Amino acid sequence: MISIDPAKSALDKLPHGPEFRFVDCMLELDPGVRGVGLYTVRGDEAFLRGHFPDEPMMPGVLIIEAVAQLAGVVAQCDRRQPPLDGLKLTAVRAIKILGTARPGECITLQAKVLARMGALLQARVDATVGNRVLLEGEITLAGMMPK
C-alpha cells in the first residue's frame, strides 16, 4: 500500500471535470486492490441549492458517484493491467443509502475491487462520516480494453 499526494497521479486518472469530482484526495491506495479517499461537502456546490434549500444535504446518488469515482481510481492505477478506455459506472447492486452528509462534513470513501474480468470491474464500496455509515454496497464499472 502506498500513500498518495492528493494533487498528483491517482486523481489524474479521473476523467471528470473539477465541477463533477467527488474525491478531493486519496488517503490510501493499493493499486488495483483498494483505496480510501475523502470528499468534503463544501456548501457551495450547485446541487445543494436545490437539495434542499432550507436543509442542504448531499444526494445519495452523488455519494454513489463518489465511491464509483474512487473505485475507478483504484482500477486505473492497477500496475498489472492497462487502464481501461471510457471507464464508467454501469451497475449498482445491493446499495443501501443509510444517511447523508451536510455542508462542512467530510465523507470517507472506500472501495475494494472484488473481481475484474476483461473490461468489467466489480467493487465493494462504502461511505462514512465519522462513525456514521452513509452508504454500502457493490458497484460495477465497465470500459473498453485499450487498442
SVG drawing of the C-alpha trace seen along z (x, -y; Angstrom):
<svg xmlns="http://www.w3.org/2000/svg" viewBox="-36 -28 40 40">
<polyline fill="none" stroke="black" stroke-width="0.4" points="0.0,0.0 1.2,-3.5 0.3,-6.9 -0.7,-9.3 0.0,-13.0 -3.6,-14.4 -2.5,-16.8 -0.8,-14.1 -1.2,-11.0 -4.0,-8.9 -6.7,-11.5 -5.5,-12.4 -7.0,-9.1 -10.5,-10.5 -12.0,-11.7 -14.4,-14.1 -14.0,-17.8 -13.4,-19.7 -17.1,-20.5 -18.0,-16.9 -15.2,-15.4 -16.3,-13.9 -12.9,-12.7 -10.8,-15.5 -7.8,-13.4 -6.5,-9.9 -5.6,-8.7 -4.6,-5.1 -4.1,-3.3 -3.3,0.3 -3.3,0.2 -5.9,2.5 -7.0,3.7 -8.4,1.0 -8.4,-2.7 -9.6,-5.2 -10.4,-8.8 -12.1,-11.9 -14.7,-14.3 -15.7,-17.4 -19.1,-18.8 -18.1,-22.5 -21.5,-24.0 -21.1,-26.0 -21.9,-23.1 -24.6,-23.9 -26.7,-20.8 -27.1,-22.0 -29.2,-25.0 -32.0,-22.6 -31.3,-19.7 -32.8,-21.1 -32.9,-24.9 -33.7,-25.0 -31.8,-21.9 -28.9,-21.2 -27.6,-17.7 -25.6,-15.7 -27.9,-13.5 -27.4,-9.8 -26.9,-9.3 -23.9,-11.6 -22.4,-9.6 -22.7,-6.6 -20.9,-8.6 -18.2,-9.4 -17.5,-5.8 -17.6,-4.9 -15.0,-7.5 -12.8,-6.1 -13.2,-2.6 -12.2,-3.9 -9.1,-5.4 -8.2,-2.1 -8.8,-0.2 -7.0,-2.6 -3.9,-2.6 -3.5,1.2 0.1,1.9 -0.7,5.4 -3.3,4.4 -3.5,1.4 -6.1,-1.3 -9.5,-0.8 -10.7,-3.3 -14.0,-5.0 -14.4,-3.5 -17.9,-4.3 -20.4,-3.2 -22.7,-0.6 -24.5,1.0 -25.2,0.7 -26.1,3.8 -27.3,4.1 -26.6,0.4 -28.1,-0.9 -28.2,-4.6 -28.3,-4.9 -27.6,-8.6 -26.3,-11.7 -23.7,-14.4 -24.3,-18.1 -22.1,-21.2 -18.8,-21.1 -18.8,-17.3 -16.0,-15.2 -17.0,-11.8 -14.6,-8.9 -14.9,-6.8 -13.7,-3.3 -13.6,-0.9 -12.3,2.7 -12.0,4.5 -13.8,7.8 -13.3,9.1 -12.1,8.0 -12.8,9.8 -11.6,8.1 -13.2,4.7 -15.6,5.3 -14.8,4.5 -16.9,5.2 -16.1,3.4 -17.4,3.3 -17.9,-0.3 -18.8,-2.3 -19.0,-5.9 -19.0,-7.2 -18.9,-10.4 -17.1,-9.7 -18.8,-6.5 -22.0,-7.1 -22.4,-4.8 -23.9,-6.7 -23.7,-4.1 -22.6,-0.5 -23.0,2.0 -21.4,3.1 -21.0,1.4 -19.8,2.4 -17.7,0.3 -17.1,1.1 -14.8,-0.2 -13.1,0.9 -9.8,2.7 -7.1,0.4 -6.3,0.9"/>
</svg>
